[in-house]
Each structure stands twice: as structure tokens, then as C-alpha cells.
Amino acid sequence: MLGFASLYQVPMIGRDVRGFDWNTDENICVCWTILGAFNPFMRNHNTDVPFAQDSYLR
């Protein structure tokens, strides 16, 4: 169904911004965050890697 049955008829499809399994550097994180802002649904989460990828923690 891909999330098309939302309440306001806006598709809730998005990507895991900044990667999911590996660590990324700060420049790539900024670029992917800028591109991800144009998606209807943007989230930043990752697996249990040793470094947090949240921009507000840097």
C-alpha cells in the first residue's frame, strides 16, 4: 500500500536520511539532509553504530 492511505491523502513515503548501517561524515550528512527535506517524510535513524548521526548532537 506504500502509505498512500493517509488521513490527508499525502503519501508518507520517505528515506533513511544519512544512511542506516554505516557512519558518514558531516559534509555528507548535511547534503543528504538538504535533499531529504524535499521528501514528504524524512527521518534520520540508524543501527547501533558507535557514532550518532544526529546533526543536533554535533
PQR file with spaces between the fields and no chain letter, atoms N, CA, C, O and H, PARSE charges and radii, in Angstrom:
ATOM       1  N    MET     1       0.828   -1.193    0.000 -0.4000 1.5000
ATOM       2  CA   MET     1       0.000    0.000    0.000 -0.0000 2.0000
ATOM       3  C    MET     1       0.865    1.247    0.000  0.5500 1.7000
ATOM       4  O    MET     1       0.421    2.302   -0.453 -0.5500 1.4000
ATOM       5  N    LEU     2       2.072    1.152    0.491 -0.4000 1.5000
ATOM       6  CA   LEU     2       3.074    2.222    0.449 -0.0000 2.0000
ATOM       7  C    LEU     2       2.661    3.506    1.143  0.5500 1.7000
ATOM       8  O    LEU     2       3.205    4.568    0.842 -0.5500 1.4000
ATOM       9  H    LEU     2       2.433    0.295    0.859  0.4000 1.0000
ATOM      10  N    GLY     3       1.735    3.434    2.041 -0.4000 1.5000
ATOM      11  CA   GLY     3       1.370    4.607    2.814 -0.0000 2.0000
ATOM      12  C    GLY     3       0.477    5.597    2.103  0.5500 1.7000
ATOM      13  O    GLY     3       0.360    6.736    2.557 -0.5500 1.4000
ATOM      14  H    GLY     3       1.293    2.571    2.285  0.4000 1.0000
ATOM      15  N    PHE     4      -0.158    5.218    1.009 -0.4000 1.5000
ATOM      16  CA   PHE     4      -0.998    6.160    0.287 -0.0000 2.0000
ATOM      17  C    PHE     4      -2.357    6.378    0.953  0.5500 1.7000
ATOM      18  O    PHE     4      -3.094    7.281    0.558 -0.5500 1.4000
ATOM      19  H    PHE     4      -0.063    4.293    0.640  0.4000 1.0000
ATOM      20  N    ALA     5      -2.689    5.595    1.923 -0.4000 1.5000
ATOM      21  CA   ALA     5      -3.988    5.723    2.574 -0.0000 2.0000
ATOM      22  C    ALA     5      -3.877    6.571    3.832  0.5500 1.7000
ATOM      23  O    ALA     5      -4.382    6.181    4.885 -0.5500 1.4000
ATOM      24  H    ALA     5      -2.090    4.861    2.244  0.4000 1.0000
ATOM      25  N    SER     6      -3.242    7.696    3.742 -0.4000 1.5000
ATOM      26  CA   SER     6      -3.100    8.562    4.903 -0.0000 2.0000
ATOM      27  C    SER     6      -4.360    9.398    5.100  0.5500 1.7000
ATOM      28  O    SER     6      -5.246    9.416    4.244 -0.5500 1.4000
ATOM      29  H    SER     6      -2.832    8.014    2.886  0.4000 1.0000
ATOM      30  N    LEU     7      -4.429   10.069    6.203 -0.4000 1.5000
ATOM      31  CA   LEU     7      -5.623   10.819    6.556 -0.0000 2.0000
ATOM      32  C    LEU     7      -5.861   12.002    5.623  0.5500 1.7000
ATOM      33  O    LEU     7      -7.004   12.286    5.266 -0.5500 1.4000
ATOM      34  H    LEU     7      -3.710   10.054    6.898  0.4000 1.0000
ATOM      35  N    TYR     8      -4.810   12.684    5.229 -0.4000 1.5000
ATOM      36  CA   TYR     8      -4.945   13.878    4.396 -0.0000 2.0000
ATOM      37  C    TYR     8      -4.561   13.627    2.946  0.5500 1.7000
ATOM      38  O    TYR     8      -4.315   14.575    2.200 -0.5500 1.4000
ATOM      39  H    TYR     8      -3.881   12.454    5.519  0.4000 1.0000
ATOM      40  N    GLN     9      -4.507   12.385    2.543 -0.4000 1.5000
ATOM      41  CA   GLN     9      -4.180   11.990    1.171 -0.0000 2.0000
ATOM      42  C    GLN     9      -2.795   12.455    0.736  0.5500 1.7000
ATOM      43  O    GLN     9      -2.582   12.752   -0.440 -0.5500 1.4000
ATOM      44  H    GLN     9      -4.707   11.615    3.149  0.4000 1.0000
ATOM      45  N    VAL    10      -1.866   12.520    1.661 -0.4000 1.5000
ATOM      46  CA   VAL    10      -0.472   12.829    1.358 -0.0000 2.0000
ATOM      47  C    VAL    10       0.317   11.543    1.542  0.5500 1.7000
ATOM      48  O    VAL    10       0.260   10.947    2.617 -0.5500 1.4000
ATOM      49  H    VAL    10      -2.039   12.279    2.616  0.4000 1.0000
ATOM      50  N    PRO    11       1.038   11.101    0.546 -0.5600 1.5000
ATOM      51  CA   PRO    11       1.792    9.852    0.704  0.2800 2.0000
ATOM      52  C    PRO    11       2.904    9.993    1.737  0.5500 1.7000
ATOM      53  O    PRO    11       3.677   10.950    1.704 -0.5500 1.4000
ATOM      54  N    MET    12       2.974    9.038    2.646 -0.4000 1.5000
ATOM      55  CA   MET    12       4.008    9.050    3.686 -0.0000 2.0000
ATOM      56  C    MET    12       5.137    8.116    3.278  0.5500 1.7000
ATOM      57  O    MET    12       5.336    7.064    3.886 -0.5500 1.4000
ATOM      58  H    MET    12       2.346    8.260    2.672  0.4000 1.0000
ATOM      59  N    ILE    13       5.862    8.500    2.263 -0.4000 1.5000
ATOM      60  CA   ILE    13       6.990    7.722    1.781 -0.0000 2.0000
ATOM      61  C    ILE    13       8.238    8.550    1.975  0.5500 1.7000
ATOM      62  O    ILE    13       8.280    9.721    1.598 -0.5500 1.4000
ATOM      63  H    ILE    13       5.700    9.354    1.768  0.4000 1.0000
ATOM      64  N    GLY    14       9.247    7.951    2.558 -0.4000 1.5000
ATOM      65  CA   GLY    14      10.480    8.680    2.781 -0.0000 2.0000
ATOM      66  C    GLY    14      11.667    7.750    2.812  0.5500 1.7000
ATOM      67  O    GLY    14      11.549    6.550    2.562 -0.5500 1.4000
ATOM      68  H    GLY    14       9.213    6.999    2.864  0.4000 1.0000
ATOM      69  N    ARG    15      12.795    8.314    3.118 -0.4000 1.5000
ATOM      70  CA   ARG    15      14.044    7.561    3.121 -0.0000 2.0000
ATOM      71  C    ARG    15      14.736    7.690    4.470  0.5500 1.7000
ATOM      72  O    ARG    15      14.444    8.591    5.256 -0.5500 1.4000
ATOM      73  H    ARG    15      12.891    9.288    3.321  0.4000 1.0000
ATOM      74  N    ASP    16      15.648    6.780    4.715 -0.4000 1.5000
ATOM      75  CA   ASP    16      16.512    6.890    5.882 -0.0000 2.0000
ATOM      76  C    ASP    16      17.649    7.841    5.516  0.5500 1.7000
ATOM      77  O    ASP    16      18.649    7.440    4.921 -0.5500 1.4000
ATOM      78  H    ASP    16      15.885    6.048    4.076  0.4000 1.0000
ATOM      79  N    VAL    17      17.476    9.079    5.876 -0.4000 1.5000
ATOM      80  CA   VAL    17      18.469   10.092    5.530 -0.0000 2.0000
ATOM      81  C    VAL    17      19.748    9.827    6.322  0.5500 1.7000
ATOM      82  O    VAL    17      19.688    9.453    7.493 -0.5500 1.4000
ATOM      83  H    VAL    17      16.663    9.405    6.359  0.4000 1.0000
ATOM      84  N    ARG    18      20.869   10.015    5.703 -0.4000 1.5000
ATOM      85  CA   ARG    18      22.216    9.847    6.269 -0.0000 2.0000
ATOM      86  C    ARG    18      22.639    8.396    6.396  0.5500 1.7000
ATOM      87  O    ARG    18      23.607    8.107    7.099 -0.5500 1.4000
ATOM      88  H    ARG    18      20.918   10.318    4.752  0.4000 1.0000
ATOM      89  N    GLY    19      21.961    7.491    5.752 -0.4000 1.5000
ATOM      90  CA   GLY    19      22.388    6.099    5.798 -0.0000 2.0000
ATOM      91  C    GLY    19      21.801    5.357    6.975  0.5500 1.7000
ATOM      92  O    GLY    19      21.215    5.953    7.879 -0.5500 1.4000
ATOM      93  H    GLY    19      21.175    7.726    5.181  0.4000 1.0000
ATOM      94  N    PHE    20      21.965    4.058    6.951 -0.4000 1.5000
ATOM      95  CA   PHE    20      21.388    3.237    8.011 -0.0000 2.0000
ATOM      96  C    PHE    20      22.424    2.355    8.687  0.5500 1.7000
ATOM      97  O    PHE    20      22.377    2.191    9.906 -0.5500 1.4000
ATOM      98  H    PHE    20      22.441    3.574    6.216  0.4000 1.0000
ATOM      99  N    ASP    21      23.347    1.789    7.943 -0.4000 1.5000
ATOM     100  CA   ASP    21      24.278    0.824    8.517 -0.0000 2.0000
ATOM     101  C    ASP    21      25.684    1.352    8.776  0.5500 1.7000
ATOM     102  O    ASP    21      26.411    0.768    9.580 -0.5500 1.4000
ATOM     103  H    ASP    21      23.385    1.922    6.953  0.4000 1.0000
ATOM     104  N    TRP    22      26.081    2.417    8.133 -0.4000 1.5000
ATOM     105  CA   TRP    22      27.465    2.861    8.241 -0.0000 2.0000
ATOM     106  C    TRP    22      27.547    4.278    8.769  0.5500 1.7000
ATOM     107  O    TRP    22      26.568    5.024    8.752 -0.5500 1.4000
ATOM     108  H    TRP    22      25.490    2.891    7.480  0.4000 1.0000
ATOM     109  N    ASN    23      28.728    4.636    9.238 -0.4000 1.5000
ATOM     110  CA   ASN    23      28.980    6.000    9.686 -0.0000 2.0000
ATOM     111  C    ASN    23      29.244    6.889    8.484  0.5500 1.7000
ATOM     112  O    ASN    23      29.856    6.456    7.507 -0.5500 1.4000
ATOM     113  H    ASN    23      29.523    4.030    9.252  0.4000 1.0000
ATOM     114  N    THR    24      28.787    8.123    8.552 -0.4000 1.5000
ATOM     115  CA   THR    24      29.020    9.087    7.489 -0.0000 2.0000
ATOM     116  C    THR    24      29.688   10.315    8.076  0.5500 1.7000
ATOM     117  O    THR    24      29.594   10.583    9.274 -0.5500 1.4000
ATOM     118  H    THR    24      28.291    8.475    9.346  0.4000 1.0000
ATOM     119  N    ASP    25      30.364   11.057    7.209 -0.4000 1.5000
ATOM     120  CA   ASP    25      30.986   12.278    7.713 -0.0000 2.0000
ATOM     121  C    ASP    25      29.975   13.425    7.693  0.5500 1.7000
ATOM     122  O    ASP    25      28.870   13.288    7.169 -0.5500 1.4000
ATOM     123  H    ASP    25      30.440   10.840    6.236  0.4000 1.0000
ATOM     124  N    GLU    26      30.372   14.549    8.270 -0.4000 1.5000
ATOM     125  CA   GLU    26      29.430   15.647    8.469 -0.0000 2.0000
ATOM     126  C    GLU    26      28.994   16.292    7.160  0.5500 1.7000
ATOM     127  O    GLU    26      27.839   16.702    7.040 -0.5500 1.4000
ATOM     128  H    GLU    26      31.270   14.660    8.696  0.4000 1.0000
ATOM     129  N    ASN    27      29.880   16.393    6.182 -0.4000 1.5000
ATOM     130  CA   ASN    27      29.517   17.018    4.908 -0.0000 2.0000
ATOM     131  C    ASN    27      28.461   16.206    4.163  0.5500 1.7000
ATOM     132  O    ASN    27      27.529   16.773    3.593 -0.5500 1.4000
ATOM     133  H    ASN    27      30.818   16.061    6.280  0.4000 1.0000
ATOM     134  N    ILE    28      28.603   14.905    4.166 -0.4000 1.5000
ATOM     135  CA   ILE    28      27.604   14.063    3.505 -0.0000 2.0000
ATOM     136  C    ILE    28      26.280   14.122    4.255  0.5500 1.7000
ATOM     137  O    ILE    28      25.217   14.106    3.634 -0.5500 1.4000
ATOM     138  H    ILE    28      29.360   14.445    4.629  0.4000 1.0000
ATOM     139  N    CYS    29      26.332   14.189    5.571 -0.4000 1.5000
ATOM     140  CA   CYS    29      25.096   14.298    6.351 -0.0000 2.0000
ATOM     141  C    CYS    29      24.335   15.572    6.020  0.5500 1.7000
ATOM     142  O    CYS    29      23.109   15.550    5.916 -0.5500 1.4000
ATOM     143  H    CYS    29      27.195   14.202    6.075  0.4000 1.0000
ATOM     144  N    VAL    30      25.046   16.678    5.854 -0.4000 1.5000
ATOM     145  CA   VAL    30      24.387   17.942    5.517 -0.0000 2.0000
ATOM     146  C    VAL    30      23.750   17.858    4.138  0.5500 1.7000
ATOM     147  O    VAL    30      22.613   18.293    3.956 -0.5500 1.4000
ATOM     148  H    VAL    30      26.042   16.696    5.939  0.4000 1.0000
ATOM     149  N    CYS    31      24.462   17.307    3.171 -0.4000 1.5000
ATOM     150  CA   CYS    31      23.917   17.193    1.809 -0.0000 2.0000
ATOM     151  C    CYS    31      22.680   16.310    1.774  0.5500 1.7000
ATOM     152  O    CYS    31      21.695   16.657    1.122 -0.5500 1.4000
ATOM     153  H    CYS    31      25.385   16.954    3.320  0.4000 1.0000
ATOM     154  N    TRP    32      22.709   15.182    2.460 -0.4000 1.5000
ATOM     155  CA   TRP    32      21.552   14.291    2.451 -0.0000 2.0000
ATOM     156  C    TRP    32      20.379   14.885    3.215  0.5500 1.7000
ATOM     157  O    TRP    32      19.226   14.620    2.872 -0.5500 1.4000
ATOM     158  H    TRP    32      23.509   14.899    2.990  0.4000 1.0000
ATOM     159  N    THR    33      20.646   15.678    4.238 -0.4000 1.5000
ATOM     160  CA   THR    33      19.564   16.336    4.962 -0.0000 2.0000
ATOM     161  C    THR    33      18.879   17.376    4.092  0.5500 1.7000
ATOM     162  O    THR    33      17.656   17.505    4.123 -0.5500 1.4000
ATOM     163  H    THR    33      21.582   15.893    4.517  0.4000 1.0000
ATOM     164  N    ILE    34      19.658   18.117    3.317 -0.4000 1.5000
ATOM     165  CA   ILE    34      19.078   19.107    2.405 -0.0000 2.0000
ATOM     166  C    ILE    34      18.220   18.416    1.352  0.5500 1.7000
ATOM     167  O    ILE    34      17.112   18.871    1.067 -0.5500 1.4000
ATOM     168  H    ILE    34      20.653   18.012    3.292  0.4000 1.0000
ATOM     169  N    LEU    35      18.709   17.336    0.773 -0.4000 1.5000
ATOM     170  CA   LEU    35      17.920   16.610   -0.223 -0.0000 2.0000
ATOM     171  C    LEU    35      16.699   15.926    0.395  0.5500 1.7000
ATOM     172  O    LEU    35      15.640   15.861   -0.229 -0.5500 1.4000
ATOM     173  H    LEU    35      19.609   16.967    1.004  0.4000 1.0000
ATOM     174  N    GLY    36      16.846   15.424    1.606 -0.4000 1.5000
ATOM     175  CA   GLY    36      15.737   14.744    2.260 -0.0000 2.0000
ATOM     176  C    GLY    36      14.616   15.673    2.685  0.5500 1.7000
ATOM     177  O    GLY    36      13.495   15.222    2.919 -0.5500 1.4000
ATOM     178  H    GLY    36      17.706   15.477    2.114  0.4000 1.0000
ATOM     179  N    ALA    37      14.901   16.969    2.788 -0.4000 1.5000
ATOM     180  CA   ALA    37      13.868   17.929    3.183 -0.0000 2.0000
ATOM     181  C    ALA    37      12.780   18.059    2.128  0.5500 1.7000
ATOM     182  O    ALA    37      11.692   18.548    2.430 -0.5500 1.4000
ATOM     183  H    ALA    37      15.812   17.335    2.598  0.4000 1.0000
ATOM     184  N    PHE    38      13.047   17.634    0.905 -0.4000 1.5000
ATOM     185  CA   PHE    38      12.056   17.710   -0.162 -0.0000 2.0000
ATOM     186  C    PHE    38      11.164   16.470   -0.228  0.5500 1.7000
ATOM     187  O    PHE    38      10.277   16.404   -1.080 -0.5500 1.4000
ATOM     188  H    PHE    38      13.931   17.236    0.660  0.4000 1.0000
ATOM     189  N    ASN    39      11.372   15.506    0.634 -0.4000 1.5000
ATOM     190  CA   ASN    39      10.524   14.319    0.692 -0.0000 2.0000
ATOM     191  C    ASN    39       9.337   14.584    1.609  0.5500 1.7000
ATOM     192  O    ASN    39       9.443   15.396    2.528 -0.5500 1.4000
ATOM     193  H    ASN    39      12.092   15.560    1.326  0.4000 1.0000
ATOM     194  N    PRO    40       8.225   13.928    1.383 -0.5600 1.5000
ATOM     195  CA   PRO    40       7.090   14.108    2.289  0.2800 2.0000
ATOM     196  C    PRO    40       7.393   13.619    3.707  0.5500 1.7000
ATOM     197  O    PRO    40       6.826   14.131    4.673 -0.5500 1.4000
ATOM     198  N    PHE    41       8.262   12.657    3.832 -0.4000 1.5000
ATOM     199  CA   PHE    41       8.573   12.080    5.137 -0.0000 2.0000
ATOM     200  C    PHE    41      10.075   11.854    5.201  0.5500 1.7000
ATOM     201  O    PHE    41      10.616   11.057    4.436 -0.5500 1.4000
ATOM     202  H    PHE    41       8.722   12.241    3.048  0.4000 1.0000
ATOM     203  N    MET    42      10.745   12.545    6.099 -0.4000 1.5000
ATOM     204  CA   MET    42      12.191   12.414    6.237 -0.0000 2.0000
ATOM     205  C    MET    42      12.492   11.980    7.667  0.5500 1.7000
ATOM     206  O    MET    42      12.003   12.581    8.624 -0.5500 1.4000
ATOM     207  H    MET    42      10.305   13.193    6.720  0.4000 1.0000
ATOM     208  N    ARG    43      13.290   10.949    7.802 -0.4000 1.5000
ATOM     209  CA   ARG    43      13.672   10.525    9.141 -0.0000 2.0000
ATOM     210  C    ARG    43      15.156   10.204    9.165  0.5500 1.7000
ATOM     211  O    ARG    43      15.747    9.824    8.153 -0.5500 1.4000
ATOM     212  H    ARG    43      13.688   10.461    7.025  0.4000 1.0000
ATOM     213  N    ASN    44      15.726   10.360   10.308 -0.4000 1.5000
ATOM     214  CA   ASN    44      17.137   10.060   10.498 -0.0000 2.0000
ATOM     215  C    ASN    44      17.238    9.047   11.624  0.5500 1.7000
ATOM     216  O    ASN    44      17.046    9.386   12.792 -0.5500 1.4000
ATOM     217  H    ASN    44      15.246   10.669   11.130  0.4000 1.0000
ATOM     218  N    HIS    45      17.532    7.836   11.281 -0.4000 1.5000
ATOM     219  CA   HIS    45      17.811    6.835   12.297 -0.0000 2.0000
ATOM     220  C    HIS    45      18.790    5.837   11.709  0.5500 1.7000
ATOM     221  O    HIS    45      18.922    5.717   10.491 -0.5500 1.4000
ATOM     222  H    HIS    45      17.687    7.561   10.332  0.4000 1.0000
ATOM     223  N    ASN    46      19.460    5.137   12.574 -0.4000 1.5000
ATOM     224  CA   ASN    46      20.461    4.182   12.115 -0.0000 2.0000
ATOM     225  C    ASN    46      20.526    3.023   13.095  0.5500 1.7000
ATOM     226  O    ASN    46      19.862    3.015   14.131 -0.5500 1.4000
ATOM     227  H    ASN    46      19.353    5.234   13.563  0.4000 1.0000
ATOM     228  N    THR    47      21.342    2.051   12.735 -0.4000 1.5000
ATOM     229  CA   THR    47      21.515    0.894   13.606 -0.0000 2.0000
ATOM     230  C    THR    47      22.425    1.268   14.761  0.5500 1.7000
ATOM     231  O    THR    47      22.723    2.446   14.962 -0.5500 1.4000
ATOM     232  H    THR    47      21.881    2.058   11.892  0.4000 1.0000
ATOM     233  N    ASP    48      22.851    0.315   15.492 -0.4000 1.5000
ATOM     234  CA   ASP    48      23.689    0.569   16.664 -0.0000 2.0000
ATOM     235  C    ASP    48      25.144    0.765   16.259  0.5500 1.7000
ATOM     236  O    ASP    48      26.014   -0.029   16.615 -0.5500 1.4000
ATOM     237  H    ASP    48      22.608   -0.642   15.329  0.4000 1.0000
ATOM     238  N    VAL    49      25.389    1.818   15.523 -0.4000 1.5000
ATOM     239  CA   VAL    49      26.768    2.152   15.160 -0.0000 2.0000
ATOM     240  C    VAL    49      27.366    2.981   16.288  0.5500 1.7000
ATOM     241  O    VAL    49      26.623    3.583   17.064 -0.5500 1.4000
ATOM     242  H    VAL    49      24.682    2.464   15.234  0.4000 1.0000
ATOM     243  N    PRO    50      28.675    3.025   16.395 -0.5600 1.5000
ATOM     244  CA   PRO    50      29.275    3.706   17.545  0.2800 2.0000
ATOM     245  C    PRO    50      29.096    5.221   17.559  0.5500 1.7000
ATOM     246  O    PRO    50      29.282    5.844   18.604 -0.5500 1.4000
ATOM     247  N    PHE    51      28.740    5.832   16.426 -0.4000 1.5000
ATOM     248  CA   PHE    51      28.621    7.282   16.377 -0.0000 2.0000
ATOM     249  C    PHE    51      27.196    7.677   16.024  0.5500 1.7000
ATOM     250  O    PHE    51      26.589    7.097   15.124 -0.5500 1.4000
ATOM     251  H    PHE    51      28.590    5.325   15.576  0.4000 1.0000
ATOM     252  N    ALA    52      26.669    8.656   16.728 -0.4000 1.5000
ATOM     253  CA   ALA    52      25.332    9.167   16.411 -0.0000 2.0000
ATOM     254  C    ALA    52      25.410   10.046   15.172  0.5500 1.7000
ATOM     255  O    ALA    52      26.380   10.781   14.988 -0.5500 1.4000
ATOM     256  H    ALA    52      27.162    9.127   17.460  0.4000 1.0000
ATOM     257  N    GLN    53      24.403    9.973   14.333 -0.4000 1.5000
ATOM     258  CA   GLN    53      24.384   10.761   13.110 -0.0000 2.0000
ATOM     259  C    GLN    53      23.434   11.943   13.207  0.5500 1.7000
ATOM     260  O    GLN    53      23.115   12.552   12.185 -0.5500 1.4000
ATOM     261  H    GLN    53      23.615    9.376   14.482  0.4000 1.0000
ATOM     262  N    ASP    54      22.985   12.277   14.374 -0.4000 1.5000
ATOM     263  CA   ASP    54      22.073   13.398   14.526 -0.0000 2.0000
ATOM     264  C    ASP    54      22.845   14.704   14.457  0.5500 1.7000
ATOM     265  O    ASP    54      23.884   14.852   15.100 -0.5500 1.4000
ATOM     266  H    ASP    54      23.244   11.783   15.204  0.4000 1.0000
ATOM     267  N    SER    55      22.335   15.656   13.676 -0.4000 1.5000
ATOM     268  CA   SER    55      23.064   16.908   13.499 -0.0000 2.0000
ATOM     269  C    SER    55      23.019   17.774   14.751  0.5500 1.7000
ATOM     270  O    SER    55      23.911   18.597   14.953 -0.5500 1.4000
ATOM     271  H    SER    55      21.491   15.537   13.154  0.4000 1.0000
ATOM     272  N    TYR    56      22.014   17.613   15.588 -0.4000 1.5000
ATOM     273  CA   TYR    56      21.943   18.427   16.799 -0.0000 2.0000
ATOM     274  C    TYR    56      22.862   17.910   17.905  0.5500 1.7000
ATOM     275  O    TYR    56      23.023   18.581   18.924 -0.5500 1.4000
ATOM     276  H    TYR    56      21.289   16.944   15.423  0.4000 1.0000
ATOM     277  N    LEU    57      23.463   16.747   17.733 -0.4000 1.5000
ATOM     278  CA   LEU    57      24.407   16.222   18.721 -0.0000 2.0000
ATOM     279  C    LEU    57      25.845   16.602   18.417  0.5500 1.7000
ATOM     280  O    LEU    57      26.738   16.310   19.213 -0.5500 1.4000
ATOM     281  H    LEU    57      23.332   16.201   16.905  0.4000 1.0000
ATOM     282  N    ARG    58      26.085   17.238   17.296 -0.4000 1.5000
ATOM     283  CA   ARG    58      27.453   17.596   16.919 -0.0000 2.0000
ATOM     284  C    ARG    58      27.803   18.967   17.381  0.5500 1.7000
ATOM     285  O    ARG    58      28.919   19.431   17.148 -0.5500 1.4000
ATOM     286  H    ARG    58      25.360   17.475   16.649  0.4000 1.0000
